[in-house]
Amino acid sequence: MSDNVYIIGAAMTKFGKYLDRSIKCMTGETLHGALKDAGVEKKDIEAAWFSNTGWGMNEFQHCIRGQVALSANGLDKIPMTNVENACASGSTALHAAWTAVKAGLYDCVLAIGTEKVYSEDRALMMKGFMSGTDVEFTTRYIEQMKKEARARADAKKESGEQEKKPREKKDSHSVFMDFYAFGARDHMKKFGTTQRQLAVIAAKAHNNSTLNPYAQYTFPLTVEEVLADYEVAYPLTRGMCSPVGDGSAAVVICSENFLKTHPASRAIRIRASVLKSGSWLENTISRRAAQTAYEIAGLGPKDIGIAEVHDATAFGELHQTEQLGFCEEGEGGPFAESGATALSGRLPVNPSGGLISRGHAIGASGLAQIFELVTQLRGEAGKRQVPLPRIALAENGGGTIGLGEAAMCIHILSAS
C-alpha cells in the first residue's frame, strides 16, 4: 500500500468547438503533454483510465474507447479501464487511478478524459445531455410540463386574457439548465438570493477566463451584461450557463516509491480522493462527500485556499460553496457578492473561469479542474495566479438523481 499518491504531470487542450479535431487527436495532445510535464515516458505508464461520455452517441464508438484513443497514440498493451459517470467522469477516472496506486497495484498511471460534445446536429447534442438523468422519469416529467403549459395557454385563450410578451428566450438548452433553474428559484424563495448575485458569480467566471489561455470563452462580461443576456430558464441567463464544447485533459499520478526514483520538484500530493453516489431520498451528496474528504485529509473548509467547483450554471457555484462549508447555507449569494470568491478574495473559486467560461467538455471537465489546481499550487498560473495557495479542493458532480447529483467526486490537493 502506498503511503502518499502524487500528481507529477498534467496537461489539457484549449476547450472549444472543434468539428475538425477527433477524439484521437485531442487525446494524443494531452497524453504527450502530461508525459512531458511529468518527465516520464509511455513505458513508465502501467495502467490507464479513460473518461468519455458521448463518443458512442456521436460516432458509434460505444466500446473500447480508451483502447482505441490511446493505442492510436502509441500507448497500448497495459490495463485500460473505460470510465463513464456523466459530468463527473474525469474526476472518477482520477479517483480510480488514485485507488489503484494507493492500494499498491501500480506505481505510475494515467487518468485522461477526452470529449467532443459540439455537433451541427443540435437535436442529437441536446438529447445526449438527457442521458445523464433517469431517462424514463425525465421523459415523463417533460411531457407533463408540456401538457400543463398547453393547458395554461388554452385557459388564457378561453378567458380572453392577453398574454404578456415574454422576455427574449431561446429553448435550445439542455434539461440540466431547467434543473438548475428550479434549484435557483427555490433558493431565492427560501433565502432571498437575488438574480444579481448569480450575475456576480457569472461575471467573475468570465473575467477570470480572460486570463486563461485554455478557456473556451476569453471575453469579459459585466454584471449588467450578464443580466441583460437572453433568458435560458429564469433566473438563469445565457451568461450564467456553461457553453457546449470539446477538449481533453490528463494527469500522471504516481506512488511515493516512484517519486523517490523519479524526483519531481513540482509534484502535487493528493490528500483525499472521494467518490459518492446520489439518492432519490435526499440532496446532500456534496456535503457528504466533502465531509469524508475533509476527514481523510485531516482538514476543514477553512484550510482550503483555492477551489474549482462544478458550475454548469452560476447557481451551481453558489450551491457548492454552501455545501462544501465555505459559507453557511443560504449565504452563498452574499458570500459571492462580498468578493470572497474573486481572485483577490479570501477563497478564490474557479480561477480558471469554471465550466461557465473555461468550458465543459464533459468527460474532460473534472480533470481540467485538477489541471487548474495543479497549475495554481505550482505557482504557474500567470496573471490569474492566486497568492500562495497551499491547499486546493476540486468538486465535480455528474448526472442527476432526484434533486441532486448522481455522482460526486471531491479531491483535496496540497503543494507538499
C-alpha positions as CSV (number, residue, x, y, z in Angstrom):
1,M,0.0,0.0,0.0
2,S,1.4,3.4,-1.0
3,D,1.6,6.0,1.8
4,N,1.1,9.0,-0.4
5,V,0.0,9.5,-4.0
6,Y,1.2,12.4,-6.2
7,I,0.3,14.1,-9.4
8,I,3.5,14.6,-11.3
9,G,2.2,15.6,-14.7
10,A,-0.8,17.5,-16.0
11,A,-1.9,18.8,-19.4
12,M,-5.1,20.0,-21.2
13,T,-6.1,21.3,-24.6
14,K,-7.8,24.6,-25.0
15,F,-11.5,23.9,-24.8
16,G,-13.6,25.0,-27.7
17,K,-15.8,23.8,-30.6
18,Y,-13.7,21.5,-32.8
19,L,-15.5,19.9,-35.7
20,D,-12.2,19.3,-37.4
21,R,-10.5,17.6,-34.4
22,S,-11.0,14.0,-33.4
23,I,-11.1,12.2,-30.1
24,K,-7.8,10.5,-31.0
25,C,-6.2,13.8,-32.0
26,M,-7.1,15.6,-28.7
27,T,-6.2,12.5,-26.6
28,G,-2.7,12.5,-28.2
29,E,-2.2,16.1,-27.4
30,T,-2.8,15.7,-23.7
31,L,-1.2,12.3,-23.4
32,H,2.1,13.7,-24.7
33,G,1.7,16.9,-22.8
34,A,1.1,15.1,-19.5
35,L,4.0,12.7,-20.0
36,K,6.4,15.6,-20.9
37,D,5.2,17.6,-17.9
38,A,5.8,14.5,-15.6
39,G,9.2,13.8,-17.1
40,V,8.3,10.2,-17.9
41,E,7.8,8.0,-21.0
42,K,5.0,5.9,-22.2
43,K,6.8,2.8,-21.0
44,D,6.6,4.1,-17.4
45,I,2.7,4.1,-17.5
46,E,1.5,0.9,-16.0
47,A,-2.3,1.4,-16.4
48,A,-4.7,4.0,-17.7
49,W,-8.3,5.2,-17.0
50,F,-10.0,6.8,-20.0
51,S,-13.0,9.1,-19.5
52,N,-15.6,9.8,-22.1
53,T,-19.4,10.1,-22.3
54,G,-20.5,10.8,-25.8
55,W,-18.3,9.1,-28.4
56,G,-20.8,6.3,-28.7
57,M,-23.8,8.6,-29.3
58,N,-21.9,10.8,-31.8
59,E,-19.7,8.3,-33.7
60,F,-21.0,4.9,-32.6
61,Q,-17.7,4.2,-30.6
62,H,-19.7,2.7,-27.8
63,C,-17.0,0.3,-26.5
64,I,-13.2,0.1,-26.0
65,R,-12.9,3.9,-26.3
66,G,-9.7,4.2,-24.3
67,Q,-8.0,1.4,-26.1
68,V,-9.0,3.0,-29.5
69,A,-7.9,6.5,-28.5
70,L,-4.7,5.6,-26.6
71,S,-3.4,2.9,-29.0
72,A,-3.7,5.4,-31.8
73,N,-1.2,7.5,-29.9
74,G,1.3,4.7,-29.1
75,L,0.0,3.7,-25.7
76,D,-1.2,0.1,-25.7
77,K,-0.9,-3.4,-24.0
78,I,-1.3,-2.0,-20.5
79,P,-4.6,-2.4,-18.5
80,M,-7.1,0.2,-19.6
81,T,-10.4,1.0,-18.0
82,N,-13.1,3.0,-19.6
83,V,-15.0,5.4,-17.3
84,E,-18.4,7.0,-17.8
85,N,-20.0,8.9,-14.9
86,A,-21.7,11.7,-16.7
87,C,-20.1,15.1,-15.9
88,A,-18.1,13.5,-13.1
89,S,-16.4,11.1,-15.5
90,G,-13.0,12.8,-15.5
91,S,-12.7,13.0,-11.7
92,T,-14.0,9.5,-11.4
93,A,-11.1,8.3,-13.7
94,L,-8.7,10.1,-11.4
95,H,-10.3,8.5,-8.3
96,A,-10.0,5.0,-9.8
97,A,-6.4,5.7,-10.8
98,W,-5.6,7.0,-7.3
99,T,-7.3,4.0,-5.7
100,A,-5.1,1.6,-7.7
101,V,-1.9,3.4,-6.8
102,K,-3.0,3.8,-3.2
103,A,-3.6,0.0,-3.0
104,G,-0.1,-0.6,-4.2
105,L,-1.1,-2.3,-7.5
106,Y,0.8,0.2,-9.7
107,D,3.4,2.9,-9.2
108,C,2.7,5.2,-12.2
109,V,-0.6,5.5,-14.0
110,L,-2.6,7.8,-16.3
111,A,-6.1,9.4,-15.9
112,I,-7.3,11.0,-19.1
113,G,-10.6,12.4,-20.4
114,T,-11.5,13.5,-23.9
115,E,-14.8,14.7,-25.2
116,K,-16.5,16.0,-28.3
117,V,-19.8,17.5,-27.3
118,Y,-20.4,20.1,-30.0
119,S,-22.2,18.9,-33.1
120,E,-24.0,20.5,-36.0
121,D,-26.9,18.1,-35.2
122,R,-28.2,20.2,-32.3
123,A,-31.1,17.8,-31.5
124,L,-28.6,14.9,-31.1
125,M,-26.4,17.1,-28.9
126,M,-29.2,18.1,-26.6
127,K,-30.5,14.6,-26.4
128,G,-27.1,13.4,-25.2
129,F,-27.4,15.6,-22.1
130,M,-30.7,13.8,-21.2
131,S,-28.8,10.5,-20.8
132,G,-27.3,12.0,-17.6
133,T,-30.7,11.7,-16.0
134,D,-33.1,8.9,-15.3
135,V,-34.4,9.0,-18.8
136,E,-37.7,7.3,-18.2
137,F,-38.5,9.7,-15.3
138,T,-37.3,12.8,-17.2
139,T,-39.3,11.9,-20.3
140,R,-42.5,11.7,-18.3
141,Y,-41.6,14.9,-16.4
142,I,-41.0,16.9,-19.7
143,E,-44.3,15.6,-21.2
144,Q,-46.2,16.6,-18.0
145,M,-44.7,20.1,-18.1
146,K,-45.7,20.5,-21.8
147,K,-49.2,19.3,-21.0
148,E,-49.5,21.8,-18.2
149,A,-48.2,24.6,-20.4
150,R,-50.7,23.8,-23.1
151,A,-53.5,23.8,-20.5
152,R,-52.5,27.2,-19.2
153,A,-52.3,28.6,-22.7
154,D,-55.8,27.2,-23.6
155,A,-57.3,28.6,-20.3
156,K,-55.9,32.1,-21.1
157,K,-57.3,31.9,-24.6
158,E,-60.7,30.8,-23.5
159,S,-60.8,33.6,-20.9
160,G,-59.7,36.2,-23.4
161,E,-56.7,37.1,-21.3
162,Q,-53.9,38.8,-23.3
163,E,-50.6,37.0,-22.9
164,K,-47.7,39.3,-21.9
165,K,-44.9,39.5,-24.3
166,P,-42.2,37.2,-22.8
167,R,-38.6,38.3,-22.3
168,E,-36.4,37.1,-25.2
169,K,-35.8,33.4,-24.6
170,K,-34.4,30.5,-26.6
171,D,-35.4,26.9,-26.0
172,S,-32.3,25.1,-27.3
173,H,-30.8,24.2,-24.0
174,S,-30.2,21.0,-22.0
175,V,-32.6,19.7,-19.4
176,F,-30.0,20.4,-16.8
177,M,-30.5,24.1,-17.2
178,D,-34.1,23.6,-16.1
179,F,-33.0,21.6,-13.1
180,Y,-30.5,24.3,-12.1
181,A,-33.1,27.0,-12.6
182,F,-35.6,25.1,-10.4
183,G,-32.9,24.9,-7.7
184,A,-32.1,28.6,-8.0
185,R,-35.7,29.7,-7.7
186,D,-36.2,27.5,-4.6
187,H,-33.1,29.0,-3.1
188,M,-34.3,32.5,-3.9
189,K,-37.6,31.8,-2.2
190,K,-36.1,30.3,0.9
191,F,-33.1,32.6,1.4
192,G,-33.7,35.8,-0.6
193,T,-31.0,35.1,-3.0
194,T,-31.1,37.5,-6.0
195,Q,-30.6,37.2,-9.7
196,R,-27.9,39.9,-9.4
197,Q,-25.9,37.7,-7.0
198,L,-25.9,34.9,-9.7
199,A,-24.8,37.5,-12.2
200,V,-21.9,38.5,-9.9
201,I,-20.7,34.8,-10.0
202,A,-21.1,34.6,-13.7
203,A,-19.2,37.9,-14.4
204,K,-16.4,36.7,-12.2
205,A,-16.1,33.5,-14.1
206,H,-16.0,35.3,-17.5
207,N,-13.5,37.8,-16.3
208,N,-11.2,35.1,-14.8
209,S,-11.3,33.2,-18.1
210,T,-9.8,36.2,-20.0
211,L,-6.6,35.3,-18.1
212,N,-6.7,31.6,-19.0
213,P,-5.3,30.6,-22.4
214,Y,-7.1,27.2,-22.1
215,A,-10.6,28.7,-21.7
216,Q,-13.3,28.4,-24.4
217,Y,-14.6,31.9,-23.6
218,T,-12.0,34.6,-23.2
219,F,-14.2,37.7,-23.3
220,P,-15.1,39.7,-20.2
221,L,-18.7,40.4,-19.1
222,T,-20.0,42.9,-16.5
223,V,-22.8,42.0,-14.1
224,E,-25.2,44.2,-16.1
225,E,-24.3,42.4,-19.4
226,V,-24.9,39.0,-17.7
227,L,-28.3,40.2,-16.5
228,A,-29.2,41.7,-19.9
229,D,-28.3,38.5,-21.8
230,Y,-31.3,36.4,-23.1
231,E,-33.1,34.2,-20.6
232,V,-32.4,30.4,-20.7
233,A,-34.6,29.4,-17.8
234,Y,-35.4,32.0,-15.1
235,P,-33.4,33.2,-13.3
236,L,-30.6,31.9,-15.5
237,T,-29.4,34.0,-18.5
238,R,-27.1,32.7,-21.1
239,G,-24.1,34.4,-19.5
240,M,-24.8,32.3,-16.3
241,C,-24.6,28.9,-18.1
242,S,-21.7,26.8,-19.4
243,P,-21.2,26.5,-23.1
244,V,-21.1,23.4,-25.2
245,G,-17.6,22.4,-26.3
246,D,-14.8,19.9,-26.8
247,G,-11.5,19.2,-25.2
248,S,-9.2,16.9,-23.3
249,A,-7.3,16.8,-20.0
250,A,-4.9,14.3,-18.4
251,V,-2.8,13.7,-15.3
252,V,0.0,11.3,-14.5
253,I,0.0,10.1,-10.9
254,C,2.5,8.0,-9.0
255,S,3.4,6.4,-5.7
256,E,5.8,7.7,-3.2
257,N,8.3,5.0,-4.1
258,F,8.1,6.0,-7.8
259,L,8.6,9.6,-6.8
260,K,11.8,8.7,-4.9
261,T,13.4,7.2,-8.0
262,H,12.0,9.9,-10.4
263,P,12.3,13.1,-8.4
264,A,9.8,15.8,-9.3
265,S,10.1,19.2,-7.6
266,R,6.7,20.1,-8.9
267,A,4.8,17.1,-7.5
268,I,1.4,17.7,-6.0
269,R,0.1,15.5,-3.3
270,I,-3.4,14.1,-3.4
271,R,-4.6,14.5,0.2
272,A,-8.0,13.0,-0.4
273,S,-10.0,11.4,-3.2
274,V,-13.6,10.6,-2.6
275,L,-16.4,9.3,-4.8
276,K,-20.1,9.2,-3.7
277,S,-23.4,8.5,-5.3
278,G,-26.7,10.3,-5.0
279,S,-30.1,9.3,-3.8
280,W,-33.7,9.9,-4.7
281,L,-34.3,10.4,-0.9
282,E,-32.0,13.4,-0.2
283,N,-29.9,16.1,-1.8
284,T,-26.8,16.1,0.4
285,I,-24.3,14.4,-1.8
286,S,-21.9,17.3,-1.9
287,R,-21.9,17.8,1.9
288,R,-21.5,14.0,2.5
289,A,-18.6,13.8,0.0
290,A,-16.9,16.9,1.4
291,Q,-17.1,15.7,5.0
292,T,-15.5,12.4,4.0
293,A,-12.7,14.2,2.1
294,Y,-12.0,16.6,5.0
295,E,-11.8,13.7,7.4
296,I,-9.4,11.8,5.2
297,A,-7.2,14.9,4.6
298,G,-7.3,15.9,8.3
299,L,-8.5,19.3,7.2
300,G,-11.6,21.5,7.2
301,P,-13.3,24.1,4.9
302,K,-11.2,26.9,6.5
303,D,-8.0,25.2,5.4
304,I,-8.9,25.4,1.7
305,G,-7.1,28.2,-0.1
306,I,-8.5,27.8,-3.6
307,A,-11.3,25.7,-5.2
308,E,-12.6,24.6,-8.5
309,V,-16.3,23.7,-8.3
310,H,-18.8,22.3,-10.8
311,D,-20.6,25.4,-12.0
312,A,-22.6,24.3,-15.0
313,T,-24.6,27.4,-14.1
314,A,-23.9,30.2,-11.7
315,F,-26.3,28.7,-9.2
316,G,-24.0,25.6,-9.2
317,E,-21.2,27.6,-7.8
318,L,-23.4,29.3,-5.2
319,H,-24.9,26.0,-4.1
320,Q,-21.5,24.3,-3.8
321,T,-19.8,27.0,-1.8
322,E,-22.6,26.3,0.8
323,Q,-22.4,22.5,0.6
324,L,-18.6,22.5,0.9
325,G,-18.8,24.5,4.1
326,F,-17.2,27.7,2.7
327,C,-20.2,29.6,4.0
328,E,-23.4,28.9,5.8
329,E,-26.5,27.6,3.9
330,G,-28.4,30.5,2.4
331,E,-25.3,32.7,2.4
332,G,-23.9,31.7,-1.0
333,G,-25.2,34.8,-2.7
334,P,-23.8,37.4,-0.2
335,F,-20.6,35.4,0.0
336,A,-20.0,35.8,-3.7
337,E,-21.2,39.4,-3.7
338,S,-18.7,40.2,-1.0
339,G,-15.8,39.4,-3.3
340,A,-14.7,36.5,-1.1
341,T,-14.5,34.1,-4.2
342,A,-12.7,36.5,-6.5
343,L,-9.1,36.0,-7.5
344,S,-8.1,38.5,-4.8
345,G,-10.6,37.2,-2.3
346,R,-10.0,35.1,0.8
347,L,-11.2,31.9,-1.1
348,P,-10.8,32.2,-4.9
349,V,-13.3,29.9,-6.5
350,N,-13.0,28.8,-10.2
351,P,-9.9,30.9,-11.1
352,S,-9.9,29.1,-14.4
353,G,-13.3,30.6,-15.4
354,G,-15.1,27.4,-14.3
355,L,-17.4,25.4,-16.5
356,I,-19.3,28.7,-17.2
357,S,-16.4,30.2,-19.2
358,R,-13.4,27.7,-19.3
359,G,-15.9,25.3,-20.9
360,H,-17.5,22.0,-20.1
361,A,-16.1,19.2,-22.3
362,I,-18.0,16.7,-20.2
363,G,-15.6,13.8,-19.9
364,A,-12.6,16.1,-19.5
365,S,-14.1,18.7,-17.2
366,G,-13.1,17.0,-13.9
367,L,-9.5,16.6,-15.0
368,A,-9.5,20.2,-16.3
369,Q,-10.3,21.3,-12.7
370,I,-7.3,19.3,-11.5
371,F,-5.1,20.8,-14.2
372,E,-6.0,24.3,-13.0
373,L,-5.4,23.5,-9.3
374,V,-2.1,21.8,-10.0
375,T,-1.0,24.9,-12.0
376,Q,-2.1,27.1,-9.2
377,L,-0.3,25.1,-6.5
378,R,2.9,25.1,-8.6
379,G,2.6,28.9,-8.8
380,E,2.5,28.7,-12.6
381,A,-0.9,30.3,-13.4
382,G,0.4,33.7,-14.6
383,K,-2.0,36.6,-14.4
384,R,-4.7,34.5,-12.8
385,Q,-2.3,33.2,-10.1
386,V,-3.7,33.1,-6.6
387,P,-1.2,34.3,-4.0
388,L,0.5,31.4,-2.2
389,P,-2.2,28.7,-2.2
390,R,-1.2,25.6,-0.3
391,I,-4.4,23.5,-0.1
392,A,-6.8,23.2,-3.0
393,L,-10.2,21.4,-3.5
394,A,-12.0,20.2,-6.6
395,E,-15.7,19.3,-6.6
396,N,-17.1,17.6,-9.7
397,G,-20.7,16.4,-9.9
398,G,-22.3,14.3,-12.6
399,G,-25.8,13.5,-13.7
400,T,-29.0,13.9,-11.7
401,I,-30.8,11.5,-9.4
402,G,-33.8,13.1,-7.7
403,L,-32.9,16.7,-6.7
404,G,-29.2,16.2,-6.6
405,E,-26.2,14.8,-8.5
406,A,-26.0,11.1,-9.3
407,A,-22.2,11.0,-8.9
408,M,-19.8,13.3,-7.0
409,C,-16.0,13.4,-6.6
410,I,-14.1,15.6,-4.2
411,H,-10.3,15.9,-4.4
412,I,-8.1,17.7,-2.0
413,L,-4.6,18.6,-3.2
414,S,-1.6,20.2,-1.5
415,A,1.7,21.6,-2.7
416,S,3.6,19.4,-0.3
